[in-house]
């Protein structure tokens, strides 16, 4: 970052000095200053079943500078006829959309703990 104002200097710094300092920052530096991260997540995209239960969710993580997707996660739910969750499957993808990891969690209606399948 081009210029820097330490937190303890802020009470003695004028609005004009702060604006002048921030105007030297690049778009990337400002975004990083505001978010504190190199990435950001889009709002999740969800689809729902007719009975109101969630069917799927897609989460996309993007590069803060370019806005390009760098990874995504797709989660899908299946249900027993009773309406209880059966299997939750999660698929992770890289920048190109290629699957990098998949796992599924099987749930039971008889009180047993869920397991990875």
C-alpha positions as CSV (number, residue, x, y, z in Angstrom):
1,X,0.0,0.0,0.0
2,X,1.3,3.4,-0.9
3,X,0.7,5.4,2.3
4,X,-0.3,4.3,5.7
5,X,-2.1,6.0,8.6
6,X,-1.7,4.1,11.9
7,X,-4.8,3.7,14.0
8,X,-3.4,5.9,16.8
9,X,-2.9,8.7,14.2
10,X,-6.5,8.8,13.1
11,X,-7.7,11.2,15.9
12,X,-5.1,13.8,14.7
13,X,-5.7,13.2,11.0
14,X,-8.0,15.4,9.0
15,X,-10.7,14.1,6.6
16,X,-8.7,15.6,3.7
17,X,-5.5,13.7,4.8
18,X,-7.4,10.4,5.0
19,X,-9.0,11.0,1.6
20,X,-5.6,11.9,0.1
21,X,-4.1,8.7,1.6
22,X,-6.9,6.5,0.4
23,X,-6.8,8.0,-3.1
24,X,-3.2,6.6,-3.5
25,X,-4.5,3.0,-2.9
26,X,-5.2,0.7,-5.9
27,X,-8.7,-0.8,-6.3
28,X,-7.2,-4.1,-5.0
29,X,-5.6,-2.4,-2.0
30,X,-8.9,-0.7,-1.1
31,X,-10.9,-3.9,-1.4
32,X,-8.3,-5.7,0.8
33,X,-8.4,-2.9,3.4
34,X,-12.2,-3.0,3.6
35,X,-12.7,-6.8,3.5
36,X,-9.4,-8.0,5.1
37,X,-9.4,-10.9,2.6
38,X,-8.2,-11.7,-0.9
39,X,-11.5,-13.4,-1.7
40,X,-15.2,-12.9,-1.2
41,X,-18.2,-15.2,-1.4
42,X,-21.3,-14.6,-3.6
43,X,-24.6,-15.0,-1.9
44,X,-25.6,-18.7,-1.9
45,X,-27.9,-19.8,-4.7
46,X,-30.5,-22.2,-3.2
47,X,-33.2,-24.3,-4.8
48,X,-36.1,-25.6,-2.8
49,X,-38.5,-28.6,-3.0
50,X,-42.2,-28.1,-3.3
51,X,-42.6,-29.0,0.4
52,X,-40.2,-26.2,1.4
53,X,-37.1,-28.2,2.2
54,X,-33.8,-27.3,0.7
55,X,-32.8,-29.3,-2.4
56,X,-29.4,-27.7,-3.3
57,X,-27.1,-24.8,-2.6
58,X,-24.2,-23.4,-4.6
59,X,-21.5,-21.3,-3.0
60,X,-19.0,-19.4,-5.2
61,X,-15.7,-17.8,-3.9
62,X,-14.2,-15.1,-6.1
63,X,-10.9,-13.3,-6.3
64,X,-11.3,-9.8,-4.9
65,X,-9.3,-8.1,-7.7
66,X,-10.7,-9.8,-10.7
67,X,-14.1,-11.0,-9.6
68,X,-13.3,-14.4,-11.2
69,X,-14.6,-17.5,-9.5
70,X,-11.7,-19.4,-7.9
71,X,-13.7,-22.2,-6.3
72,X,-17.2,-23.4,-5.7
73,X,-19.1,-25.8,-3.5
74,X,-22.3,-27.6,-4.4
75,X,-24.4,-29.1,-1.7
76,X,-27.4,-31.4,-2.3
77,X,-29.9,-33.0,0.0
78,X,-32.0,-36.1,-0.3
79,X,-34.8,-37.0,2.1
80,X,-36.6,-40.0,3.4
81,X,-40.3,-40.2,2.7
82,X,-40.8,-39.0,6.3
83,X,-39.2,-35.7,5.4
84,X,-36.0,-36.4,7.4
85,X,-32.6,-35.8,5.8
86,X,-31.2,-38.9,4.2
87,X,-27.9,-37.9,2.4
88,X,-26.1,-34.6,2.1
89,X,-23.6,-34.6,-0.7
90,X,-21.0,-31.8,-1.1
91,X,-18.9,-31.3,-4.2
92,X,-16.0,-28.9,-4.3
93,X,-14.7,-27.5,-7.6
94,X,-11.7,-25.5,-8.6
95,X,-11.3,-22.4,-10.8
96,X,-12.0,-24.4,-14.0
97,X,-15.0,-26.1,-12.6
98,X,-13.2,-29.4,-12.2
99,X,-14.3,-31.5,-9.2
100,X,-11.5,-31.5,-6.5
101,X,-13.3,-33.3,-3.7
102,X,-16.6,-35.0,-3.0
103,X,-18.1,-36.3,0.2
104,X,-21.5,-37.5,1.4
105,X,-22.9,-37.9,4.8
106,X,-25.6,-40.5,5.4
107,X,-28.2,-39.7,8.1
108,X,-30.3,-42.3,9.9
109,X,-33.9,-42.2,11.3
110,X,-33.1,-44.7,14.1
111,X,-31.0,-42.4,16.2
112,X,-27.6,-43.5,14.9
113,X,-25.0,-40.8,14.3
114,X,-24.5,-39.7,10.7
115,X,-21.6,-41.3,8.8
116,X,-19.4,-40.4,5.8
117,X,-20.1,-42.7,2.9
